[in-house]
Amino acid sequence: MRLTETGRPNRRSGWPLRATALFYVLLFVALIWPVYPNFAKIEPRIIGLPFSLFYVVAGLLMSFVVLGAYYWRERHARPEDENRSSRPLRTSGGTSEEERV
């Protein structure tokens, strides 16, 4: 287990990134020559689509779900301080002295 500078366990392990990368490698292999011809059939039809088209659309939808889950996990795994911008928010409509220089 990796520790941060303060000695606390690091919550952001690398397994989600590795799992996501592995999924995309497997999806790539599933949609190219050695694997795809096994599924390149018209019959059976699923939701009115030929099976080969359904196979590609299912891969695309799974890709969306996996990438969304990875994004959500990374976004919510950060501590509160990392989500905030280091720049102060402007409260007035004009520019401040620091921005004019």
DAGI-V907870 format. One line per field, one symbol per residue. burial: b if it has 9 or more other C-alpha atoms within 8 Angstrom, else e. A space follows every 10 residues. Layout:
burial=???
//
This chain:
burial=eebeeeeeeb eeeeeeeeeb eeebeebebb beeebbeebe beeebeeeeb bbebbbeebe eebeebbeeb eeeeeeebee eeeeeeeeee eeeeeeeeee e
//
